[in-house]
Amino acid sequence: MELKGTYTTTANLLADLRMLKPDVVLMDIGIEPNDGIASTKQIVKHFPDIKVLIQTVFEDDRKVFSAICAGASGYILKSAPSSSLLAAITEVYQGGAPMTGIIARKVLVLFKNHFPSFALEEAYNLTPREKHVLRHLTEGLSYKMIAAQCEISYETVKTHIKSIYEKLHVRGRTEAVKMYLNSPNSATSRLGGGKS
């Protein structure tokens, strides 16, 4: 693991990223002039291969949800033990979505309270196992953790996730989670012709 650079401003964000070509960006929501959420949107748009890990003191629902919708691959609090930071960076790099425990719970509560079940899985003909894997994906579990939870191999998890992405017509975890968190009405209208 190599630290490519540190910045206290997002004034030259895109130019800095073109020069450094990092695999993972550790982003503070409170950075200026463009905050971490707006900056994450820019990174995802212009550098889709770069993973963004949000590290912040903020744990309010609006910021958590906004960061996820902006395309962040993970969200950890600065109050988390420093020993967990390198593990989170590694997990994001490997395709996981690490979240501090309290943040993961907030995401689940947001989903349960504001976005009731709307049969997204049925609209796209996901198998029972794929539904199970998708729910674990939205909880921020890594592929290895999903394999352990489902008692299947890592390679089988990868196969299921590839199938889920194909059926949902998404390119990765962030898009799948965003689709899963969409409102019932907008999901129903967009998913109406999804059966195939």
N, C-alpha and C positions, 0 to 999 in steps of 0.2 A: 504494500500500500504506500502510495506516494502523495504527499501534499503538494499540489500544483500551484496554489496561491491563495491568499486571503485578501478580502476586500471589505471596506466599511461603507461602501456606496454601490448603488446599482446604476450610476450615471452612465457607465460604459459597458453595461452587462453583456450585450451581444458581441461586442468587439473583444472583450476579455475572454469570453467562452470560445470564440473562434481561435484565439491565440493559444489558450491553454488546452483545449480539447479534453476536458475531464470526463470521467465515467459517471461520477456522482457529484452533485452539488449539495452542500449542507447550507440550507437557507434559513435566515432569521426573518420572521414575519415583520418585525419592527424596523427593518433596514429602510433607508431612504436613498433617492427621492421616490422611487417606485417601491412600494412595500413588497414583502415576500410573496404574497398571493398574486399580485399583478406580475411580478418577476417570474414566478413559476409558470404562469400562462405563456409568457414570452418564450421561456426555455422550451416548454413542451411544443409550442408552435414551430419554432425555428430549429430546435435540436431534439427531435423526438427520441433519439437514442440515449440522451443524458437523463439519468434518474435524479429526481429532486427529493431530498429528505428534509422535511421541515423540523427545525429545532427551535423551540420558543418557550417563553414563560406563559403564553396565552393558552388557556384551556376552555374558553367559552365556546358554546355550541356553534355560533355563527362563524367564527374563525376556523374551527375544525372543519366544518362542512365546506366552507369556501375554499380552504386549502385542498381538500380532496377533489372538489369539482374543478379546481384549477389544474389538476393533473399531478399533484404530489404523490410520490410513491410510498411515503411513510411520514409519520408525524410523532415526534417524541418531545417530551418536555425537558427543559434545561435542568429541572429538579431531579431528573432520572440519574441514577448512579453513572459516573463517568465511564465505568467499566463496560456499560451497555452501549456506549456510543460506537465503538469500533465494530461491535457485533451488528448493530443496526445498519451501519454503512455497508458492511459485507453482505448482509441479507438483502438490502436494496439492490446492490450490484448483481446479486444472483437471481434477481427477479421476485424477491419477496416484498412484503409491505409491512414493515415493523411499525408498531404503535405502542406507546406507553400504555400500560394496562388501563389507566383511567380514561385515556382517549379512545381505546377500543370499545370500552363500555359505553362511552358517549355516542359513538357511531351506531352501536346496536340500539341504544335508546332512541336516537333520532329516527332510525329506520322503523322501529316498532311503533313509535308515537305519531310520526308524521307521514309515513309511507306504508300503510297496511298492505298485507299480502295481496297480490293482484295476479297471481298465476303466470308470471313471466316465464317460468320454466315450462309450463304447459304450452304456452303460445309458441314456443320454439322446439317443442317435442324433445326436451331434455330427458334423459333416462333418470331413474331414481338415484343412481350413483353420481351422475353429473350434477343433479340438484344439490346433493350433499356436498360435493366438492365446491360448487359455486358458492354455497353459503359459507363454507370455510374461507374461500377466497375473500369474500366481503368482510370477514372478521380480521383480515390482515395476516393470516397464517402463511408461513412459507410452504414450499412444496414438500419439504421433509416433514414438517409438522402435520400437513394434511395427510400425508402417507401414514403417519403414526396414528392419527385420529381415525382414519378410515380402515386401518389395518391392511393397506395395500402397498405395493412397491412404489418407489420414487418414479420409476419409468411409467408405471400405470397412471400415476397422477398426471404426469406430463401429457400422456395420451388423452386422458379425460379433458384436461384443460384446453388442449388443442381443439378437441371436438366442440367444447363449449364455445370457444372463440369463433369457430366456423359457423356454428348454429346461430349465435347471437350477431354475427356479422361485425365483430369488433377485432381490433388489432392487439389488444392486450388487457391486462388486469384493470387499469384505470378506467378504460371504456366500459368494461364489464360491470365494475362496481357502480359507475355512474348510471348505467342502464338499470341496474338492480335498485338503485335509490331514487329513480324517477317516480313522479307521482302516478297514481293509478290511471287518471284520465289521459295524461299525455302518453303513458305507456300503452294504454289500450288502443289509442288512435294510431300510434306508430307501429304497434305490434300486430295490428289486425290481419295483415297479409303474411304473417311470418311462418305459417305452417307450410311445411314442404315435405 
